[in-house]
Amino acid sequence: MVDRPVVIRDRGGWLEASGPPHRALRPLLRAYQGYFEPVAVPARMRTLPTRGAVVIVNLGPPMRLATPSDAGTEYGSFVAGLHDGHGEYTTPGGQHGIQLDVTPLGAYTLLGVPMARITNAAAELPDVLGAGAAELVERLAETPSWAARFDLMDAFLLRRLEIGPVPAPEVARAWRLLDGTGGAVGVARLAEEVGWSRRHLTQRFTEQAGLPPKVMGRVLRFRRAIGLLSNGGLGPAEAAAACGYYDQAHLNREFRALAGCTPSQLLGGMLEEQRTTTAAEPV
């Protein structure tokens, strides 16, 4: 049991409970994010490429998820792999559960499967983790407090950490370089840094992290641009220069390719979704 602070916030129509995981898990995921919507309000939310996998431990009604490879499937508890395109959640309201945003290589270890298996896709949690996942969901549903639920998550994930595969050191170094620079390192330099050929690095990185390093860099630049536009106070031209795009037109093309809309449309939609949905992926 971890003596952890659990912060509960009223998000206007739904409650958020957040707390840190066990210290051994923190390099893999930043926080447990619990959510509870006391009044059922149907909602729809755009999903975007992210820097990691998303795990939803669902304690409420099923939700429908569209991914770049699937027009829409109904899920209970599930994991969504890394995407290089946009999708959509549709919920009937009354959502209740825990969300984990896990690094690509953290997901590789905790899920115990090559992340390439669920690239641009999702899978029911028991299909990936086995019967233990269904038992975990049942125990979480019977547990009244968020702190106790997070203790259960710790125990489950620490067991997975002990038995899960370890990423190749070269893949881990390539990920750190990409993530630390916001996707600014090219594949040739990554290969040189880790001592592998470009082809071998691309093959192993894709298998373990879920996306090729070039595409991963593209997603990381996109996420950095969203952060600078929404929280950094930069305009599109300034954000484009800061993130390594050729110009504002290049930034706009990348947003249309990855998010399916322009930067202004995306930011306006995100503000609206924050008012009407539950477990939005944090920027």
PATISE-288990 format. One line per field, with one value per residue (C-alpha): residue number from 1; x, z, y. Coordinates in pm, 1 decimal. Example, Ala and Ser with C-alpha at 12.3 -4.5 7.8 and 13.67 -1.06 7.14 Angstrom:
<sites>
n [1:2]
u [1230.0:1367.0]
w [780.0:714.0]
v [-450.0:-106.0]
</sites>
This chain:
<sites>
n [1:2:3:4:5:6:7:8:9:10:11:12:13:14:15:16:17:18:19:20:21:22:23:24:25:26:27:28:29:30:31:32:33:34:35:36:37:38:39:40:41:42:43:44:45:46:47:48:49:50:51:52:53:54:55:56:57:58:59:60:61:62:63:64:65:66:67:68:69:70:71:72:73:74:75:76:77:78:79:80:81:82:83:84:85:86:87:88:89:90:91:92:93:94:95:96:97:98:99:100:101:102:103:104:105:106:107:108:109:110:111:112:113:114:115:116:117:118:119:120:121:122:123:124:125:126:127:128:129:130:131:132:133:134:135:136:137:138:139:140:141:142:143:144:145:146:147:148:149:150:151:152:153:154:155:156:157:158:159:160:161:162:163:164:165:166:167:168:169:170:171:172:173:174:175:176:177:178:179:180:181:182:183:184:185:186:187:188:189:190:191:192:193:194:195:196:197:198:199:200:201:202:203:204:205:206:207:208:209:210:211:212:213:214:215:216:217:218:219:220:221:222:223:224:225:226:227:228:229:230:231:232:233:234:235:236:237:238:239:240:241:242:243:244:245:246:247:248:249:250:251:252:253:254:255:256:257:258:259:260:261:262:263:264:265:266:267:268:269:270:271:272:273:274:275:276:277:278:279:280:281:282:283]
u [0.0:131.9:71.5:-27.9:-227.9:-548.3:-672.5:-1040.9:-1153.2:-1496.2:-1465.3:-1817.3:-2046.8:-1789.4:-1536.6:-1166.6:-958.3:-583.5:-294.4:64.6:143.2:405.4:751.0:867.9:591.0:637.8:888.3:616.2:305.9:260.3:-63.5:-378.4:-670.3:-1004.4:-1324.3:-1690.1:-1986.2:-2284.0:-2535.1:-2548.1:-2484.0:-2404.8:-2078.2:-1849.3:-1478.8:-1207.8:-901.1:-554.8:-215.3:-40.3:306.5:190.9:-72.5:-401.8:-548.8:-911.2:-1024.4:-1397.3:-1629.8:-1927.0:-2114.4:-1926.2:-1802.1:-1760.0:-1412.6:-1317.3:-946.4:-749.9:-795.2:-1153.6:-1468.4:-1603.0:-1620.6:-1783.4:-1542.8:-1554.5:-1205.1:-947.3:-605.1:-555.1:-214.0:-18.4:-190.9:-67.0:-416.4:-730.9:-1036.3:-1335.0:-1489.4:-1868.0:-2016.2:-2374.0:-2281.1:-2247.3:-1880.5:-1678.9:-1331.4:-956.1:-737.6:-365.1:-144.9:154.0:480.6:525.0:798.2:616.7:317.4:543.7:654.4:325.2:109.2:366.4:299.2:475.8:318.7:307.6:23.4:-213.2:-78.6:-369.4:-603.6:-746.6:-809.8:-1019.7:-800.1:-862.7:-760.6:-418.9:-371.7:-579.3:-840.4:-657.5:-774.7:-1141.6:-1084.9:-910.9:-1207.9:-1446.1:-1239.2:-1207.7:-1584.5:-1635.5:-1380.5:-1535.8:-1240.7:-1009.2:-702.5:-784.1:-847.7:-508.9:-352.7:-510.2:-371.9:-25.7:-32.2:-152.6:95.2:393.5:336.3:325.9:647.6:825.6:732.2:708.2:962.2:1243.1:1290.8:1621.8:1861.2:1906.0:1530.5:1503.2:1782.5:1623.2:1291.4:1456.1:1627.3:1307.3:1091.0:1345.4:1373.9:1005.8:1071.2:1351.3:1607.3:1620.3:1641.6:1998.0:2122.0:1922.8:2079.4:2424.5:2362.3:2251.0:2494.7:2240.3:2160.6:1859.6:1675.3:1739.5:1650.3:1326.2:1230.0:1302.1:1168.3:842.3:795.2:851.9:726.8:444.7:542.0:851.8:1093.9:1027.7:652.4:703.2:901.0:617.4:364.8:588.0:628.7:251.7:194.1:451.4:279.6:-56.0:101.4:262.9:-56.7:-287.6:-69.1:240.3:69.5:234.4:69.9:73.2:377.7:578.4:476.3:568.0:919.5:965.0:862.1:1073.6:804.7:907.4:641.2:285.1:145.0:345.4:205.0:-148.2:-95.2:31.9:-268.7:-506.1:-323.2:-295.5:-600.5:-833.7:-878.3:-694.4:-517.2:-790.9:-1065.2:-882.8:-820.0:-1177.4:-1309.5:-1084.6:-1222.5:-1574.4:-1488.5:-1338.3:-1680.1:-1878.1:-1670.1:-1505.2:-1162.9:-1006.2:-641.2:-433.9:-231.9]
w [0.0:-100.1:110.3:-187.0:-218.3:-415.6:-564.0:-658.0:-886.9:-1008.2:-1383.8:-1436.4:-1486.2:-1394.9:-1119.3:-1168.8:-911.7:-972.0:-781.6:-848.1:-905.1:-710.8:-756.5:-959.4:-1212.2:-1247.2:-1535.9:-1727.9:-1641.0:-1477.3:-1285.5:-1228.5:-1360.6:-1219.4:-1359.3:-1264.7:-1439.9:-1199.6:-1466.8:-1796.3:-2077.5:-2417.7:-2559.6:-2859.1:-2850.5:-3115.2:-3038.8:-3148.6:-3193.1:-2856.3:-2718.4:-2560.8:-2522.8:-2344.0:-2108.3:-1998.8:-1700.5:-1746.1:-1445.4:-1631.2:-1957.3:-2272.2:-2510.7:-2886.4:-3023.1:-3382.2:-3468.5:-3790.2:-3874.2:-3749.3:-3819.1:-3472.1:-3213.7:-2870.1:-2584.5:-2211.6:-2064.5:-2340.4:-2450.4:-2747.5:-2910.7:-3067.3:-3361.5:-3650.8:-3725.3:-3551.6:-3430.1:-3202.0:-2870.8:-2845.3:-2499.7:-2371.0:-2059.2:-1700.0:-1759.9:-1467.8:-1463.2:-1456.9:-1741.8:-1773.7:-2023.4:-2058.9:-2242.9:-2550.9:-2392.6:-2059.8:-2240.6:-2410.1:-2067.2:-1877.8:-2153.5:-2246.5:-2621.4:-2915.2:-2944.5:-3322.3:-3261.9:-3164.8:-3374.4:-3502.3:-3321.1:-2984.1:-2800.2:-2504.9:-2196.4:-2118.9:-2477.2:-2403.0:-2032.1:-1988.6:-1727.0:-1459.4:-1624.3:-1588.1:-1222.6:-1169.0:-1313.7:-1085.4:-775.5:-867.2:-913.6:-562.7:-403.2:-267.8:-247.1:-515.9:-295.3:-248.7:-621.5:-698.3:-450.0:-650.2:-971.7:-815.3:-709.7:-1051.1:-1251.7:-1027.6:-1097.1:-1468.9:-1434.4:-1283.2:-1563.0:-1866.2:-2149.5:-2122.0:-2421.8:-2601.8:-2461.0:-2811.9:-2854.7:-2511.0:-2595.3:-2928.8:-2752.3:-2492.6:-2765.9:-2963.5:-2665.5:-2509.6:-2826.2:-2917.5:-3223.5:-3358.6:-3411.3:-3753.0:-3804.1:-3937.8:-3621.5:-3399.7:-3573.4:-3530.6:-3163.1:-3080.7:-3310.8:-3535.0:-3901.3:-3991.7:-4114.6:-3799.2:-3572.8:-3761.0:-3739.3:-3368.2:-3265.5:-3451.8:-3294.5:-2937.7:-2945.1:-3197.2:-3458.9:-3677.7:-3534.4:-3821.1:-3759.4:-3383.1:-3434.8:-3645.1:-3368.6:-3100.8:-3306.9:-3348.4:-2973.6:-2900.4:-3145.2:-2972.8:-2638.4:-2767.2:-2937.6:-2645.2:-2340.2:-2467.9:-2609.9:-2951.0:-3283.3:-3568.1:-3743.4:-3418.9:-3320.7:-3666.7:-3635.1:-3279.1:-3373.1:-3687.0:-3952.6:-4275.7:-4234.7:-4115.7:-4424.4:-4333.6:-3979.0:-4117.9:-4346.3:-4056.1:-3843.8:-4123.5:-4170.5:-3801.4:-3647.2:-3946.5:-3902.0:-3886.4:-3570.5:-3496.7:-3543.9:-3316.7:-3037.0:-3050.8:-3040.6:-2748.4:-2542.4:-2613.1:-2531.9:-2197.4:-2104.4:-2220.6:-2189.6:-1923.7:-1987.6:-2248.8:-2328.0:-2167.5:-2387.6]
v [0.0:343.5:654.1:864.1:1185.6:1147.5:1474.1:1495.4:1775.5:1878.1:1913.2:2044.6:1746.4:1483.6:1417.1:1345.0:1156.5:1147.6:998.0:886.9:520.2:325.3:477.3:176.2:244.3:620.8:601.8:414.9:620.6:957.8:908.2:711.6:916.1:810.7:955.3:942.9:1101.2:1105.3:1211.7:1024.5:1273.0:1116.7:1249.3:1225.2:1305.8:1317.7:1103.7:1210.6:1049.3:1049.0:975.8:649.8:382.7:448.8:188.9:227.3:18.7:62.7:47.2:193.1:132.3:26.6:293.7:288.8:357.4:430.2:401.8:464.3:93.5:40.3:242.3:166.9:-112.7:-124.1:-193.1:-250.2:-221.5:-188.2:-72.8:158.3:134.2:415.6:584.5:793.9:923.4:1036.8:847.6:898.5:793.2:777.2:723.7:690.7:888.2:774.9:691.5:555.4:409.4:461.5:582.2:514.6:696.3:464.9:523.0:301.5:90.7:87.0:-58.2:-313.4:-436.3:-411.7:-558.2:-819.3:-802.1:-633.0:-288.7:-328.5:-575.1:-292.2:-2.8:209.8:-29.2:-127.3:-453.1:-564.8:-573.6:-944.7:-1031.8:-881.5:-953.3:-1267.4:-1354.5:-1154.9:-834.4:-927.0:-1014.6:-680.2:-490.7:-680.4:-605.7:-237.9:-211.8:-354.6:-118.8:202.8:445.4:577.9:532.1:161.4:125.5:276.5:30.1:-253.5:-106.0:-86.7:-450.9:-568.4:-360.4:-437.9:-808.3:-731.4:-530.2:-830.2:-1071.9:-844.1:-824.8:-569.3:-335.7:-356.0:-92.6:48.1:91.4:251.4:497.4:584.0:650.8:875.6:1077.5:1116.3:1200.2:1433.3:1642.3:1645.8:1430.7:1648.2:1368.3:1201.1:825.6:840.1:1010.5:774.6:475.0:626.8:699.9:343.9:163.0:-11.2:17.7:232.0:-75.7:-278.7:13.7:73.9:-293.5:-337.2:4.2:-52.7:-394.5:-276.2:84.8:48.6:308.0:345.2:602.2:845.0:830.8:850.5:1169.6:1307.9:1235.3:1389.9:1709.6:1722.7:1682.8:1954.0:2186.3:2131.1:2215.5:2534.1:2648.2:2569.5:2632.1:2812.1:3117.5:3084.2:3155.4:2898.5:3046.5:3059.4:2705.7:2578.7:2722.9:2595.3:2239.6:2209.4:2244.5:2414.8:2682.4:2736.7:2563.1:2252.0:2263.0:2293.4:1991.7:1782.7:1874.7:1777.2:1445.7:1354.0:1524.4:1550.7:1925.9:2257.6:2378.4:2634.5:2374.4:2129.7:2377.7:2504.9:2148.6:2056.5:2342.9:2224.0:1860.7:1961.7:2095.6:1792.7:1472.9:1261.2:1107.6:1331.9:1254.4:1532.0:1762.5]
</sites>
